[in-house]
Amino acid sequence: MDRQQISRLAHADHPIAAPLDDASVRGLLARAVPRGDARVLDLGCGGGEWLLRALTEHPRLTAEGVDVSEVPLAHARAAADRLGVTDRLVLHHEDAARFTAPHRFDLVLCVGSTHAFGGLPAALAAAREHLAPGGRVLVGDGFWDGEPSAEAVGMLGDLTDLATTLDRVVADGWTPVGGHLSTRRELDDYEWSWTGSLASWALDHPAHPDSAQALEAATVHRDSWLRGYRDVLGFVCLVLRPTAP
């Protein structure tokens, strides 16, 4: 069982692959979508949940999603068909960091996918290349909400605290016009859902050759969360506009 399959099973009950509840997602999209006929791009879209919600909310909106994994893209296509938005959604199976398009976008999303670019600064640089004049970026990434251990840094990378994260974003030429800090409940709900969905699949399929691996992955992840980063990791989503044209 590869990492993509594990992730798909782990997100079965939490299709937004980030610590955000439905109300937070709704609020962020309301702030980020500039108008009802916007053209939206999601870099690292996974199962396309952000795009599907935007398309459902705005009947004239069009959207494109990019992801390196075909399995979640297939789920996005099936969901788009069920929702009747297939004609307004284009999905690209390729590396988001190498994606190019013949047109610009009014909103570029990259929530929980900055790792595909090597971190937040590079993700924002890529988003800028796709952004139309007057456009916005909705980005979501982790930050240290306490002093991390060496083990936590090894697991999650070289993050900064929230103030430093915002300082770097502003210094890079962006102005925050909205945002959301994931609450403790959102952070915990996400981790319980991740580990619980994966463990439940393993217990429901004891004869499957990957069952033991899935259960071990859930156990390791839960231990890493509770012992490694639960008390020090935060998650911020930012709605950004370029400070200068």
Buried (B, 14 or more C-beta within 10 A) or exposed (E): BEEBBBBBBBBBEBBBBBBBBEEBBEBBBEBBBBEEEBBBBBBBBBBBBBBBBBBEEBEEBBBBBBBBBEBBBEBBBEBBEEEEBBEBBBBBEEBBBEBEBEEBBBBBBBBBBBBBBEBBBBBBEBBBEBBBEEBBBBBBBBBBBEEBBEEBBEBBEEBBBBEEBBEBBEEBEBEEEBBBBBBEEBBBBBBBBBBBBBBBBBEEEEEEEBBEBBBEBBBEBBEBBEEBBBBBBBBBBBBBBBEEE
